[in-house]
Amino acid sequence: MAVPKSKISRSRRGMRRATDALKAPSYVEDKNSGELRRPHHIDLKTGMYRGRQVLTVKENA
């Protein structure tokens, strides 16, 4: 059975757990369309990524 060698203080335990909190997702405004999108993700409305056309956009039928 694993037994700790020494006590972990409340402060050290809290510092370790501080990174476990959920953070709100960040969004950036697209330069071309002005839409909000996630950073480092493809803009699904235009199919652009870093100034290049990556996806072909389907027309609404």
C-alpha positions in Angstrom: 0.0 0.0 0.0 1.3 3.4 -0.9 2.0 5.7 2.1 3.3 9.2 1.7 6.7 9.9 3.3 5.6 13.4 4.5 2.5 15.5 4.9 1.5 17.7 2.0 0.5 21.1 3.3 -2.9 22.7 2.4 -1.0 25.3 0.4 1.0 22.9 -1.7 -2.1 20.7 -2.3 -4.1 23.8 -3.4 -1.3 24.9 -5.8 -1.4 21.5 -7.4 -5.2 21.5 -7.8 -5.2 25.1 -9.2 -4.5 23.8 -12.7 -7.5 21.4 -12.6 -10.1 24.2 -12.9 -12.1 24.4 -16.1 -11.5 27.5 -18.2 -13.8 29.2 -20.5 -13.0 28.5 -24.2 -11.3 31.5 -25.9 -12.5 33.0 -29.2 -11.0 35.4 -31.6 -12.6 37.6 -34.2 -11.9 36.5 -37.8 -10.1 39.1 -39.8 -12.0 38.5 -43.0 -15.5 37.6 -42.0 -15.7 39.2 -38.5 -17.1 36.0 -37.1 -16.0 34.5 -33.8 -13.9 31.3 -34.1 -11.5 29.3 -31.9 -7.8 30.1 -32.3 -5.9 27.7 -34.5 -9.1 26.3 -36.0 -10.5 26.4 -39.5 -13.3 28.9 -40.1 -16.1 26.6 -41.1 -18.2 29.3 -42.8 -15.4 30.3 -45.3 -13.1 27.3 -45.1 -10.0 29.5 -44.6 -7.1 28.8 -42.2 -4.1 31.1 -41.9 -5.0 33.0 -45.1 -5.3 29.8 -47.2 -8.4 28.1 -48.6 -8.4 24.7 -46.9 -12.0 23.5 -47.2 -14.5 23.9 -50.0 -17.7 25.4 -48.7 -20.9 23.6 -49.5 -23.7 25.7 -50.8 -27.0 25.7 -48.9 -29.6 23.8 -50.9 
